[in-house]
């Protein structure tokens, strides 16, 4: 595996998206799983990790990974408010991902120095995010909102924007997204299946991460 360059303490959104072909979308129910899971993903070549704020233990998991797995670049997903962004930053998150975009979330992340991948599903949302300086965006929910065909259509009017499609993305359809010139990476939950976490099958997670890291992209 090629040695990757060092990432700054607070990476830019572009650096987050360019590091690997896939950003895992992680839902953790047990804080004890956080550190071994992060180590398993890093061992497979994936170090940008999005832990979603969908469970009561998410912030504790982010904090544990930030402290104990320095090779990982931990981020917070499902950031929906300024308070979410603040809590994530305090826990040690180095980037944030949101399911949609509001100016309050954008301003909070800017003020915190926290890179943000804001979620968009329409042209108007792209334009609003661009007005606030965001050009590295999450396309969500990708498959439900038009899939690769929508991204192809957006490439003309928004050819200065790069996307991370998330939502319904799998190992099987990731290649179609990654072949597009305006896609920097994809986000997916298939790297951390619930049954693998329940069984603490970290070798399986490393294998899935390795397959994801090897995906070709434009």
VENSUL-V423018 format. One record per backbone hydrogen bond with DSSP energy under -1.0 kcal/mol. CO is the residue of the C=O (numbers start at 1). NH is the residue of the N-H. E is the energy in kcal/mol with one decimal. If there is no record, write none. Layout:
CO_NH_E ; CO_NH_E
This chain:
12_16_-2.1 ; 13_17_-2.1 ; 14_18_-1.9 ; 15_19_-1.0 ; 21_186_-2.4 ; 23_188_-1.7 ; 24_50_-1.7 ; 26_52_-2.9 ; 30_33_-2.1 ; 31_34_-1.1 ; 33_37_-2.2 ; 34_38_-2.3 ; 35_39_-2.5 ; 36_40_-2.0 ; 37_41_-2.3 ; 38_42_-2.5 ; 39_43_-2.2 ; 40_44_-1.0 ; 41_46_-2.4 ; 42_45_-1.6 ; 47_73_-3.8 ; 49_75_-3.1 ; 50_26_-3.1 ; 51_77_-2.3 ; 52_54_-1.5 ; 55_58_-1.5 ; 57_61_-2.2 ; 58_62_-2.4 ; 59_63_-2.4 ; 60_64_-2.2 ; 61_65_-2.4 ; 62_66_-2.7 ; 63_67_-1.9 ; 64_68_-2.5 ; 65_69_-2.4 ; 69_72_-1.7 ; 73_49_-2.2 ; 74_94_-3.6 ; 75_51_-2.5 ; 76_97_-2.5 ; 77_53_-2.0 ; 81_85_-2.0 ; 82_86_-2.4 ; 83_87_-2.5 ; 84_88_-2.5 ; 85_89_-2.4 ; 86_90_-2.3 ; 87_91_-1.7 ; 88_93_-2.7 ; 95_76_-2.3 ; 96_117_-2.4 ; 97_79_-2.2 ; 100_119_-1.3 ; 102_106_-2.4 ; 103_107_-2.8 ; 104_108_-2.2 ; 105_109_-2.4 ; 106_110_-2.1 ; 107_111_-2.9 ; 108_112_-1.9 ; 109_114_-2.8 ; 115_96_-3.1 ; 117_98_-1.9 ; 118_138_-2.6 ; 120_140_-1.9 ; 122_126_-1.8 ; 123_127_-2.3 ; 124_128_-2.1 ; 125_129_-2.4 ; 126_130_-2.6 ; 127_131_-2.2 ; 128_132_-1.1 ; 129_134_-2.6 ; 130_133_-2.0 ; 135_162_-2.4 ; 137_164_-2.1 ; 138_120_-2.7 ; 139_166_-2.7 ; 141_145_-2.2 ; 142_147_-3.1 ; 143_146_-1.0 ; 146_150_-1.1 ; 147_151_-1.5 ; 148_152_-2.3 ; 149_153_-1.9 ; 150_154_-2.1 ; 151_155_-1.2 ; 154_158_-2.6 ; 158_161_-1.7 ; 162_137_-2.7 ; 163_184_-2.1 ; 163_185_-1.1 ; 164_139_-1.1 ; 165_187_-2.7 ; 166_142_-2.7 ; 167_143_-2.4 ; 170_174_-1.7 ; 173_177_-1.3 ; 174_178_-2.9 ; 175_179_-1.3 ; 177_180_-1.9 ; 178_218_-2.5 ; 180_183_-1.4 ; 182_163_-2.8 ; 186_23_-2.7 ; 188_25_-2.5 ; 189_192_-1.4 ; 193_197_-2.0 ; 194_198_-2.5 ; 195_199_-1.8 ; 196_201_-2.8 ; 200_202_-1.7 ; 201_205_-1.5 ; 202_206_-2.3 ; 203_207_-2.1 ; 204_208_-2.6 ; 205_209_-2.5 ; 206_210_-2.4 ; 207_211_-2.1 ; 208_212_-2.0 ; 209_213_-2.9 ; 210_214_-1.2 ; 212_215_-1.4
